[in-house]
């Protein structure tokens, strides 16, 4: 069939299935393919279509995780599990699980994170007991690990840096409701979601728009007891939740992100009190952003010490995505000597 005829017949297929609103989209996609056919087919030939990942990601995963890379790719191509965080200010996890069972749903606990519940079958939040009252929040189990390691305490001054959309901010306040929490993010649009989360859970925090590389602009000379730095990253640990990451990211982004992470670490460290804790976290599974980043930071920062998360050779803890586990996440807990 000549290309112009195939294109026209495919567009008319939208009419046949009563989806006329897609005619323009189908026409545009196919015409763009016609114009770029040689280039696109050449690019496709370089990919291994079995894995539904661009080659640069596959190569990085194979280098970083030679034994686990195929399991990671399989997890990335599956629907993610739905994890919830029970608000300990209202119910214990077991108490809320009983309410969930009364509602006809089944949940599973996490062996390490005491507030985490995985739904057997994902459900709309409107079906969750007490969602509107702030009893429970949708948050992946690995993200919940941040607050377990940070271990916030009442009476402390705590910074949640790169805080949007606010899930970790509210988790800090659930664990330490008498803490003074500052939540900062560079994205003014995303910071509105921090306000939304605080409002639903009836909590208060000092929310600011600010760049982590220039903390004096938004916190002056404030010193914090604890800092949670959920650093901007490639998000290669959450591909199953955001499949577009595979195609929007580029190999060259990794070095740029690692440089940004390094700048933020160096800038915020002076704002941590002596004896204080900084938890560095990413939703990446690439060493350049994780263990290698922390190893380099420790080498250039004499008063930084790793605290129970990995070793000097392989600093940090790396979670990998799994069918019933949390997302890919990295943590490194640092103490200021």
RACORSUL-V149772 format. One record per helix or strand of 3 or more residues. SS is the DSSP state (2 for helix, 1 for strand). FROM is the first residue (numbers start at 1). TO is the last residue. If there is no record, write none. Layout:
BEGIN
ss/from/to
SS/FROM/TO
SS/FROM/TO
END
This chain:
BEGIN
ss/from/to
2/3/16
2/20/45
2/55/64
2/69/76
1/83/86
2/93/102
1/107/109
1/116/119
2/125/127
1/136/138
2/141/150
1/157/161
2/167/175
1/180/185
2/188/200
1/206/209
2/216/219
1/224/230
2/245/248
2/253/269
1/272/282
2/287/289
2/291/300
1/304/306
1/317/319
1/329/336
END
